[in-house]
Amino acid sequence: QVQLVESGGGLVQPGGSLRLSCKASGMITSVFWGTTMAWYRQAPGNQRELVAELAHGGTPNYAESVRGRFTISRDASRKTAYLQMNNLKPEDTAVYYCQSTDASRSTRWGQGTQVTVSG
């Protein structure tokens, strides 16, 4: 059973940084190689929106609102995707979700992790 396990959320002041992690627990490495990893976020009253996505060997794709501040990366040896968030703003406050899409187009979601930018 594959599960996406997220960690790294929390409370940070404007201008601060956080790094989110998403481990594909139970996924074999060869499948991870062919899986696109993505981060979405959902703020209260808003629809879930794509923040960043990255396929193995691909070019990262970012939402315009985070380009230049956020960086998505992945480590196949750890079957983990990361989202480094710098220069955080109050409008970045949301629940952040990890998503995986494998070669068969099967999609999974993590449980979500809260990021709050305030202070």
DRENTORKOL-3810 file (N, C-alpha, C; in nm, 4 decimals):
REM DRENTORKOL-3810
@n.u->0.0852; n.v->-0.1182; n.w->0.0000; ca.u->0.0000; ca.v->0.0000; ca.w->0.0000; c.u->0.0896; c.v->0.1244; c.w->0.0000
@n.u->0.0756; n.v->0.2073; n.w->-0.1033; ca.u->0.1568; ca.v->0.3279; ca.w->-0.1136; c.u->0.0864; c.v->0.4415; c.w->-0.0419
@n.u->0.1612; n.v->0.5127; n.w->0.0387; ca.u->0.1093; ca.v->0.6310; ca.w->0.1061; c.u->0.2081; c.v->0.7447; c.w->0.0893
@n.u->0.1544; n.v->0.8648; n.w->0.0758; ca.u->0.2377; ca.v->0.9853; ca.w->0.0728; c.u->0.2337; c.v->1.0464; c.w->0.2120
@n.u->0.3507; n.v->1.0550; n.w->0.2731; ca.u->0.3608; ca.v->1.1040; ca.w->0.4106; c.u->0.4319; c.v->1.2381; c.w->0.4090
@n.u->0.3593; n.v->1.3422; n.w->0.4479; ca.u->0.4125; ca.v->1.4776; ca.w->0.4444; c.u->0.4616; c.v->1.5208; c.w->0.5815
@n.u->0.5569; n.v->1.6125; n.w->0.5806; ca.u->0.6055; ca.v->1.6713; ca.w->0.7048; c.u->0.6680; c.v->1.8064; c.w->0.6736
@n.u->0.6885; n.v->1.8862; n.w->0.7782; ca.u->0.7618; ca.v->2.0104; ca.w->0.7630; c.u->0.6813; c.v->2.1379; c.w->0.7724
@n.u->0.5503; n.v->2.1285; n.w->0.7842; ca.u->0.4705; ca.v->2.2491; ca.w->0.7970; c.u->0.4889; c.v->2.3140; c.w->0.9327
@n.u->0.4282; n.v->2.4313; n.w->0.9482; ca.u->0.4374; ca.v->2.4993; ca.w->1.0762; c.u->0.4048; c.v->2.6466; c.w->1.0647
@n.u->0.4391; n.v->2.7176; n.w->1.1713; ca.u->0.4158; ca.v->2.8626; ca.w->1.1801; c.u->0.5484; c.v->2.9340; c.w->1.1575
@n.u->0.5467; n.v->3.0332; n.w->1.0699; ca.u->0.6691; ca.v->3.1077; ca.w->1.0396; c.u->0.6328; c.v->3.2536; c.w->1.0176
@n.u->0.7262; n.v->3.3413; n.w->1.0474; ca.u->0.7040; ca.v->3.4837; ca.w->1.0248; c.u->0.7228; c.v->3.5187; c.w->0.8778
@n.u->0.6612; n.v->3.6271; n.w->0.8334; ca.u->0.6845; ca.v->3.6722; ca.w->0.6951; c.u->0.8342; c.v->3.6900; c.w->0.6683
@n.u->0.8750; n.v->3.6448; n.w->0.5510; ca.u->1.0157; ca.v->3.6482; ca.w->0.5153; c.u->1.0923; c.v->3.5243; c.w->0.5545
@n.u->1.0302; n.v->3.4379; n.w->0.6317; ca.u->1.0961; ca.v->3.3160; ca.w->0.6782; c.u->1.0912; c.v->3.2045; c.w->0.5755
@n.u->1.1446; n.v->3.0894; n.w->0.6162; ca.u->1.1548; ca.v->2.9740; ca.w->0.5262; c.u->1.1026; c.v->2.8478; c.w->0.5951
@n.u->1.0547; n.v->2.7576; n.w->0.5130; ca.u->1.0169; ca.v->2.6232; ca.w->0.5568; c.u->1.0514; c.v->2.5260; c.w->0.4446
@n.u->1.0761; n.v->2.4000; n.w->0.4823; ca.u->1.0932; ca.v->2.2958; ca.w->0.3823; c.u->0.9952; c.v->2.1835; c.w->0.4104
@n.u->0.9117; n.v->2.1553; n.w->0.3116; ca.u->0.8173; ca.v->2.0447; ca.w->0.3213; c.u->0.8783; c.v->1.9202; c.w->0.2579
@n.u->0.8457; n.v->1.8055; n.w->0.3169; ca.u->0.8908; ca.v->1.6769; ca.w->0.2635; c.u->0.7707; c.v->1.5883; c.w->0.2368
@n.u->0.7818; n.v->1.5045; n.w->0.1369; ca.u->0.6755; ca.v->1.4097; ca.w->0.1026; c.u->0.7410; c.v->1.2771; c.w->0.0652
@n.u->0.7263; n.v->1.1784; n.w->0.1523; ca.u->0.7860; ca.v->1.0476; ca.w->0.1273; c.u->0.6814; c.v->0.9522; c.w->0.0719
@n.u->0.7145; n.v->0.8877; n.w->-0.0394; ca.u->0.6263; ca.v->0.7881; ca.w->-0.1008; c.u->0.6524; c.v->0.6543; c.w->-0.0332
@n.u->0.5884; n.v->0.6347; n.w->0.0810; ca.u->0.6086; ca.v->0.5137; ca.w->0.1592; c.u->0.5443; c.v->0.3943; c.w->0.0889
@n.u->0.6201; n.v->0.2866; n.w->0.0748; ca.u->0.5670; ca.v->0.1667; ca.w->0.0117; c.u->0.5826; c.v->0.1637; c.w->-0.1390
@n.u->0.6352; n.v->0.2703; n.w->-0.1983; ca.u->0.6542; ca.v->0.2754; ca.w->-0.3438; c.u->0.7921; c.v->0.2220; c.w->-0.3760
@n.u->0.8020; n.v->0.1324; n.w->-0.4754; ca.u->0.9334; ca.v->0.0831; ca.w->-0.5122; c.u->1.0054; c.v->0.1890; c.w->-0.5950
@n.u->1.1361; n.v->0.1865; n.w->-0.5879; ca.u->1.2164; ca.v->0.2926; ca.w->-0.6475; c.u->1.1928; c.v->0.3064; c.w->-0.7971
@n.u->1.1794; n.v->0.1940; n.w->-0.8681; ca.u->1.1609; ca.v->0.2015; ca.w->-1.0134; c.u->1.0304; c.v->0.2720; c.w->-1.0490
@n.u->0.9298; n.v->0.2578; n.w->-0.9664; ca.u->0.8034; ca.v->0.3282; ca.w->-0.9909; c.u->0.8206; c.v->0.4769; c.w->-0.9626
@n.u->0.8964; n.v->0.5096; n.w->-0.8564; ca.u->0.9187; ca.v->0.6500; ca.w->-0.8232; c.u->0.9871; c.v->0.7232; c.w->-0.9379
@n.u->1.0773; n.v->0.6539; n.w->-1.0070; ca.u->1.1468; ca.v->0.7164; ca.w->-1.1199; c.u->1.0471; c.v->0.7676; c.w->-1.2236
@n.u->0.9372; n.v->0.6952; n.w->-1.2434; ca.u->0.8407; ca.v->0.7326; ca.w->-1.3468; c.u->0.7239; c.v->0.8138; c.w->-1.2950
@n.u->0.7345; n.v->0.8605; n.w->-1.1718; ca.u->0.6235; ca.v->0.9320; ca.w->-1.1077; c.u->0.6498; c.v->1.0819; c.w->-1.1051
@n.u->0.5483; n.v->1.1577; n.w->-1.1447; ca.u->0.5542; ca.v->1.3034; ca.w->-1.1303; c.u->0.5084; c.v->1.3397; c.w->-0.9895
@n.u->0.5884; n.v->1.4199; n.w->-0.9224; ca.u->0.5549; ca.v->1.4657; ca.w->-0.7876; c.u->0.5138; c.v->1.6124; c.w->-0.7934
@n.u->0.4135; n.v->1.6469; n.w->-0.7188; ca.u->0.3617; ca.v->1.7832; ca.w->-0.7214; c.u->0.3196; c.v->1.8270; c.w->-0.5815
@n.u->0.3179; n.v->1.9572; n.w->-0.5640; ca.u->0.2654; ca.v->2.0187; ca.w->-0.4412; c.u->0.1488; c.v->2.1092; c.w->-0.4797
@n.u->0.0401; n.v->2.0947; n.w->-0.4070; ca.u->-0.0761; ca.v->2.1807; ca.w->-0.4199; c.u->-0.0986; c.v->2.2494; c.w->-0.2855
@n.u->-0.1809; n.v->2.3523; n.w->-0.2861; ca.u->-0.2199; ca.v->2.4153; ca.w->-0.1607; c.u->-0.3646; c.v->2.4610; c.w->-0.1692
@n.u->-0.4255; n.v->2.4680; n.w->-0.0512; ca.u->-0.5645; ca.v->2.5125; ca.w->-0.0427; c.u->-0.5796; c.v->2.6009; c.w->0.0795
@n.u->-0.6160; n.v->2.7253; n.w->0.0550; ca.u->-0.6443; ca.v->2.8197; ca.w->0.1631; c.u->-0.7936; c.v->2.8182; c.w->0.1906
@n.u->-0.8354; n.v->2.8565; n.w->0.3106; ca.u->-0.9785; ca.v->2.8562; ca.w->0.3436; c.u->-1.0591; c.v->2.9373; c.w->0.2432
@n.u->-1.1654; n.v->2.8757; n.w->0.1930; ca.u->-1.2536; ca.v->2.9423; ca.w->0.0984; c.u->-1.2042; c.v->2.9413; c.w->-0.0442
@n.u->-1.0868; n.v->2.8844; n.w->-0.0668; ca.u->-1.0298; ca.v->2.8815; ca.w->-0.2024; c.u->-1.0243; c.v->2.7390; c.w->-0.2567
@n.u->-1.0118; n.v->2.7309; n.w->-0.3884; ca.u->-0.9919; ca.v->2.5998; ca.w->-0.4500; c.u->-0.8469; c.v->2.5553; c.w->-0.4321
@n.u->-0.8266; n.v->2.4263; n.w->-0.4393; ca.u->-0.6907; ca.v->2.3727; ca.w->-0.4343; c.u->-0.6183; c.v->2.4145; c.w->-0.5624
@n.u->-0.4961; n.v->2.4613; n.w->-0.5482; ca.u->-0.4209; ca.v->2.5097; ca.w->-0.6632; c.u->-0.2822; c.v->2.4454; c.w->-0.6694
@n.u->-0.2347; n.v->2.4287; n.w->-0.7909; ca.u->-0.1014; ca.v->2.3732; ca.w->-0.8118; c.u->0.0032; c.v->2.4769; c.w->-0.7715
@n.u->0.1001; n.v->2.4322; n.w->-0.6932; ca.u->0.2114; ca.v->2.5171; ca.w->-0.6524; c.u->0.3349; c.v->2.4867; c.w->-0.7378
@n.u->0.3685; n.v->2.3589; n.w->-0.7476; ca.u->0.4873; ca.v->2.3187; ca.w->-0.8235; c.u->0.4771; c.v->2.1709; c.w->-0.8569
@n.u->0.5404; n.v->2.1315; n.w->-0.9671; ca.u->0.5436; ca.v->1.9909; ca.w->-1.0046; c.u->0.6748; c.v->1.9599; c.w->-1.0739
@n.u->0.7147; n.v->1.8319; n.w->-1.0618; ca.u->0.8442; ca.v->1.7927; ca.w->-1.1179; c.u->0.8404; c.v->1.6444; c.w->-1.1518
@n.u->0.8649; n.v->1.6151; n.w->-1.2793; ca.u->0.8810; ca.v->1.4771; ca.w->-1.3227; c.u->1.0290; c.v->1.4411; c.w->-1.3159
@n.u->1.0595; n.v->1.3112; n.w->-1.3114; ca.u->1.1990; ca.v->1.2680; ca.w->-1.3097; c.u->1.2684; c.v->1.3162; c.w->-1.4363
@n.u->1.3765; n.v->1.3899; n.w->-1.4226; ca.u->1.4496; ca.v->1.4401; ca.w->-1.5376; c.u->1.3829; c.v->1.5561; c.w->-1.6080
@n.u->1.2733; n.v->1.6039; n.w->-1.5528; ca.u->1.1984; ca.v->1.7116; ca.w->-1.6161; c.u->1.2330; c.v->1.8491; c.w->-1.5635
@n.u->1.1686; n.v->1.9481; n.w->-1.6219; ca.u->1.1854; ca.v->2.0869; ca.w->-1.5789; c.u->1.0759; c.v->2.1201; c.w->-1.4791
@n.u->1.1111; n.v->2.1811; n.w->-1.3661; ca.u->1.0076; ca.v->2.2160; ca.w->-1.2695; c.u->0.9070; c.v->2.3157; c.w->-1.3278
@n.u->0.7833; n.v->2.3009; n.w->-1.2851; ca.u->0.6782; ca.v->2.3934; ca.w->-1.3243; c.u->0.6248; c.v->2.4585; c.w->-1.1975
@n.u->0.6191; n.v->2.5922; n.w->-1.1959; ca.u->0.5770; ca.v->2.6654; ca.w->-1.0775; c.u->0.4584; c.v->2.7558; c.w->-1.1069
@n.u->0.3745; n.v->2.7744; n.w->-1.0053; ca.u->0.2742; ca.v->2.8787; ca.w->-1.0120; c.u->0.3453; c.v->3.0140; c.w->-1.0137
@n.u->0.2865; n.v->3.1066; n.w->-1.0838; ca.u->0.3484; ca.v->3.2397; ca.w->-1.0969; c.u->0.3686; c.v->3.3045; c.w->-0.9602
@n.u->0.2789; n.v->3.2788; n.w->-0.8673; ca.u->0.2826; ca.v->3.3436; ca.w->-0.7369; c.u->0.3998; c.v->3.2974; c.w->-0.6503
@n.u->0.4610; n.v->3.1832; n.w->-0.6846; ca.u->0.5710; ca.v->3.1322; ca.w->-0.6021; c.u->0.7030; c.v->3.1254; c.w->-0.6768
@n.u->0.7003; n.v->3.1536; n.w->-0.8057; ca.u->0.8236; ca.v->3.1416; ca.w->-0.8850; c.u->0.9303; c.v->3.2358; c.w->-0.8305
@n.u->1.0503; n.v->3.1819; n.w->-0.8144; ca.u->1.1607; ca.v->3.2600; ca.w->-0.7591; c.u->1.1720; c.v->3.2521; c.w->-0.6081
@n.u->1.0687; n.v->3.1998; n.w->-0.5418; ca.u->1.0717; ca.v->3.1874; ca.w->-0.3956; c.u->1.0698; c.v->3.0416; c.w->-0.3521
@n.u->1.0001; n.v->2.9574; n.w->-0.4270; ca.u->0.9863; ca.v->2.8162; ca.w->-0.3919; c.u->1.0695; c.v->2.7312; c.w->-0.4881
@n.u->1.1201; n.v->2.6200; n.w->-0.4376; ca.u->1.1951; ca.v->2.5254; ca.w->-0.5197; c.u->1.1492; c.v->2.3842; c.w->-0.4903
@n.u->1.1085; n.v->2.3126; n.w->-0.5956; ca.u->1.0713; ca.v->2.1727; ca.w->-0.5807; c.u->1.1898; c.v->2.0860; c.w->-0.6211
@n.u->1.2089; n.v->1.9780; n.w->-0.5478; ca.u->1.3162; ca.v->1.8847; ca.w->-0.5806; c.u->1.2711; c.v->1.7443; c.w->-0.5415
@n.u->1.3497; n.v->1.6444; n.w->-0.5813; ca.u->1.3155; ca.v->1.5071; ca.w->-0.5501; c.u->1.4425; c.v->1.4266; c.w->-0.5337
@n.u->1.4349; n.v->1.3251; n.w->-0.4495; ca.u->1.5473; ca.v->1.2361; ca.w->-0.4224; c.u->1.4966; c.v->1.0942; c.w->-0.4399
@n.u->1.5366; n.v->1.0312; n.w->-0.5516; ca.u->1.4869; ca.v->0.8968; ca.w->-0.5802; c.u->1.5358; c.v->0.7953; c.w->-0.4776
@n.u->1.6556; n.v->0.8150; n.w->-0.4254; ca.u->1.7082; ca.v->0.7180; ca.w->-0.3297; c.u->1.6262; c.v->0.7164; c.w->-0.2015
@n.u->1.5620; n.v->0.8274; n.w->-0.1715; ca.u->1.4761; ca.v->0.8360; ca.w->-0.0532; c.u->1.3286; c.v->0.8327; c.w->-0.0896
@n.u->1.2982; n.v->0.8279; n.w->-0.2188; ca.u->1.1596; ca.v->0.8296; ca.w->-0.2660; c.u->1.0841; c.v->0.9451; c.w->-0.2024
@n.u->1.1460; n.v->1.0599; n.w->-0.2059; ca.u->1.0929; ca.v->1.1770; ca.w->-0.1369; c.u->1.0996; c.v->1.2989; c.w->-0.2273
@n.u->0.9952; n.v->1.3795; n.w->-0.2205; ca.u->0.9922; ca.v->1.5094; ca.w->-0.2868; c.u->0.9961; c.v->1.6176; c.w->-0.1798
@n.u->1.0521; n.v->1.7317; n.w->-0.2183; ca.u->1.0672; ca.v->1.8425; ca.w->-0.1250; c.u->1.0120; c.v->1.9702; c.w->-0.1863
@n.u->0.9720; n.v->2.0610; n.w->-0.0993; ca.u->0.9355; ca.v->2.1949; ca.w->-0.1421; c.u->1.0040; c.v->2.2918; c.w->-0.0462
@n.u->1.1073; n.v->2.3576; n.w->-0.0962; ca.u->1.1753; ca.v->2.4599; ca.w->-0.0194; c.u->1.1048; c.v->2.5919; c.w->-0.0435
@n.u->1.0585; n.v->2.6532; n.w->0.0648; ca.u->0.9811; ca.v->2.7769; ca.w->0.0546; c.u->1.0574; c.v->2.8877; c.w->0.1259
@n.u->1.0977; n.v->2.9869; n.w->0.0498; ca.u->1.1714; ca.v->3.1007; ca.w->0.1043; c.u->1.0904; c.v->3.2287; c.w->0.0888
@n.u->1.1269; n.v->3.3287; n.w->0.1658; ca.u->1.0594; ca.v->3.4593; ca.w->0.1602; c.u->0.9070; c.v->3.4417; c.w->0.1662
@n.u->0.8633; n.v->3.3670; n.w->0.2641; ca.u->0.7209; ca.v->3.3369; ca.w->0.2767; c.u->0.6402; c.v->3.4615; c.w->0.3068
@n.u->0.5188; n.v->3.4620; n.w->0.2517; ca.u->0.4279; ca.v->3.5754; ca.w->0.2671; c.u->0.2994; c.v->3.5271; c.w->0.3339
@n.u->0.2242; n.v->3.6168; n.w->0.3968; ca.u->0.0979; ca.v->3.5750; ca.w->0.4598; c.u->0.0043; c.v->3.5058; c.w->0.3612
@n.u->0.0077; n.v->3.5456; n.w->0.2362; ca.u->-0.0807; ca.v->3.4830; ca.w->0.1366; c.u->-0.0380; c.v->3.3411; c.w->0.1000
@n.u->0.0759; n.v->3.2961; n.w->0.1494; ca.u->0.1166; ca.v->3.1571; ca.w->0.1303; c.u->0.0511; c.v->3.0642; c.w->0.2344
@n.u->-0.0176; n.v->3.1220; n.w->0.3304; ca.u->-0.0845; ca.v->3.0419; ca.w->0.4329; c.u->-0.1887; c.v->2.9509; c.w->0.3703
@n.u->-0.1772; n.v->2.8223; n.w->0.3961; ca.u->-0.2676; ca.v->2.7232; ca.w->0.3366; c.u->-0.2310; c.v->2.5858; c.w->0.3905
@n.u->-0.3159; n.v->2.4889; n.w->0.3595; ca.u->-0.2789; ca.v->2.3491; ca.w->0.3776; c.u->-0.2110; c.v->2.3050; c.w->0.2476
@n.u->-0.0928; n.v->2.2492; n.w->0.2605; ca.u->-0.0149; ca.v->2.2053; ca.w->0.1453; c.u->-0.0269; c.v->2.0536; c.w->0.1312
@n.u->-0.0567; n.v->2.0099; n.w->0.0088; ca.u->-0.0768; ca.v->1.8685; ca.w->-0.0196; c.u->0.0263; c.v->1.8203; c.w->-0.1209
@n.u->0.0771; n.v->1.7030; n.w->-0.0971; ca.u->0.1638; ca.v->1.6355; ca.w->-0.1918; c.u->0.0784; c.v->1.5461; c.w->-0.2815
@n.u->0.1131; n.v->1.5410; n.w->-0.4095; ca.u->0.0424; ca.v->1.4543; ca.w->-0.5041; c.u->0.1448; c.v->1.3773; c.w->-0.5871
@n.u->0.1133; n.v->1.2522; n.w->-0.6139; ca.u->0.1963; ca.v->1.1736; ca.w->-0.7058; c.u->0.1095; c.v->1.1232; c.w->-0.8203
@n.u->0.1669; n.v->1.1214; n.w->-0.9397; ca.u->0.0991; ca.v->1.0658; ca.w->-1.0571; c.u->0.1979; c.v->0.9718; c.w->-1.1245
@n.u->0.1641; n.v->0.8427; n.w->-1.1267; ca.u->0.2598; ca.v->0.7465; ca.w->-1.1805; c.u->0.2393; c.v->0.7271; c.w->-1.3301
@n.u->0.3170; n.v->0.6368; n.w->-1.3887; ca.u->0.3169; ca.v->0.6176; ca.w->-1.5334; c.u->0.1817; c.v->0.5711; c.w->-1.5849
@n.u->0.1005; n.v->0.5063; n.w->-1.4990; ca.u->-0.0331; ca.v->0.4630; ca.w->-1.5411; c.u->-0.1382; c.v->0.5699; c.w->-1.5155
@n.u->-0.0944; n.v->0.6889; n.w->-1.4774; ca.u->-0.1811; ca.v->0.8047; ca.w->-1.4493; c.u->-0.2618; c.v->0.7875; c.w->-1.3214
@n.u->-0.2187; n.v->0.6969; n.w->-1.2372; ca.u->-0.2824; ca.v->0.6805; ca.w->-1.1071; c.u->-0.2330; c.v->0.7901; c.w->-1.0134
@n.u->-0.3247; n.v->0.8560; n.w->-0.9458; ca.u->-0.2916; ca.v->0.9712; ca.w->-0.8614; c.u->-0.3164; c.v->0.9396; c.w->-0.7148
@n.u->-0.2234; n.v->0.9840; n.w->-0.6322; ca.u->-0.2383; ca.v->0.9734; ca.w->-0.4872; c.u->-0.2163; c.v->1.1091; c.w->-0.4238
@n.u->-0.2739; n.v->1.1261; n.w->-0.3057; ca.u->-0.2603; ca.v->1.2490; ca.w->-0.2299; c.u->-0.2093; c.v->1.2197; c.w->-0.0900
@n.u->-0.1323; n.v->1.3136; n.w->-0.0375; ca.u->-0.0942; ca.v->1.3081; ca.w->0.1022; c.u->-0.2056; c.v->1.3659; c.w->0.1885
@n.u->-0.1840; n.v->1.3606; n.w->0.3190; ca.u->-0.2871; ca.v->1.4032; ca.w->0.4136; c.u->-0.2912; c.v->1.5544; c.w->0.4314
@n.u->-0.1890; n.v->1.6244; n.w->0.3858; ca.u->-0.1850; ca.v->1.7691; ca.w->0.3985; c.u->-0.1067; c.v->1.8131; c.w->0.5205
@n.u->-0.0403; n.v->1.9278; n.w->0.5088; ca.u->0.0326; ca.v->1.9851; ca.w->0.6211; c.u->0.0092; c.v->2.1363; c.w->0.6211
@n.u->-0.0200; n.v->2.1883; n.w->0.7393; ca.u->-0.0559; ca.v->2.3300; ca.w->0.7516; c.u->0.0699; c.v->2.4174; c.w->0.7498
@n.u->0.0644; n.v->2.5223; n.w->0.6684; ca.u->0.1673; ca.v->2.6257; ca.w->0.6686; c.u->0.0983; c.v->2.7581; c.w->0.7016
@n.u->0.1441; n.v->2.8224; n.w->0.8068; ca.u->0.0874; ca.v->2.9495; ca.w->0.8488; c.u->0.1979; c.v->3.0543; c.w->0.8532
@n.u->0.1765; n.v->3.1633; n.w->0.7798; ca.u->0.2747; ca.v->3.2715; ca.w->0.7762; c.u->0.2111; c.v->3.3919; c.w->0.8445
@n.u->0.2632; n.v->3.4247; n.w->0.9598; ca.u->0.2015; ca.v->3.5295; ca.w->1.0400; c.u->0.3031; c.v->3.5857; c.w->1.1366
@n.u->0.2794; n.v->3.7047; n.w->1.1767; ca.u->0.3676; ca.v->3.7604; ca.w->1.2790; c.u->0.3982; c.v->3.9047; c.w->1.2577
END
